[in-house]
Amino acid sequence: MVTQLKNETTSNIIYPDSDGKLMADNTLQFRWITMIKANLDWLFSQDSNVFVAGDLLWYPLEGDNKKRLAPDVMVVFGRPKGERGSYQQWKEDNIAPQVVFEILSPGNTQTEMSRKLLFYERYSVEEYYIYNPHKNELSGLLRGEEGLEIIDNMNGWVSPRLGIRFEISDPELKLYYPDGDNFTTYTEEKEKVQQEKQRADKLAAKLKELGINPDEL
């Protein structure tokens, strides 16, 4: 009888989709969050079993809607893509996000970041990356035998899970795909496509001047 009451109580708990906080405090932080999320979406676009999310509330424990965090970006291997209001871990084969990113703003406090570290430590995050775009400072932690341990040198570091490379440069961090291409914003990618089209059009025009039909090549 007690078990039945417990189950009924658990099933009636509401897990809000929003914590009422803004995704970003400024345009620089927003640009980095969306850029990392979009590029990771692209990196794993052909793998239906990798879920990437930005600013999505993660509830690790059923029955507890107070323990929650919304990583700026998180990656979950072993879970299908798709829309979610929140990441309720017990509904996801109890798979915790393996990789999380936090992009700092001037408003982040040491207390807040310590609380996040404890949360990620406790709930089995494997890789935790923290970037402050205002100071161009990067740090990372990797799960070892004693939990999340600081990565001594992040310059040139390659994520074991993601395969991406971090390069600390001036004026800001650079991220690279496993094939060596760099992460880009939507605007940069669109400009690159336009430049490639312009080069192709010029080449086609030169071929036509020589009496060669490029469509027949």
Helices and strands as residue ranges (DSSP letters): H 2-11, H 27-43, E 50-54, E 58-59, E 73-77, E 87-88, G 89-91, E 99-103, H 110-122, E 127-132, E 137-144, E 147-150, E 165-167, E 174-176, H 186-209, G 214-216
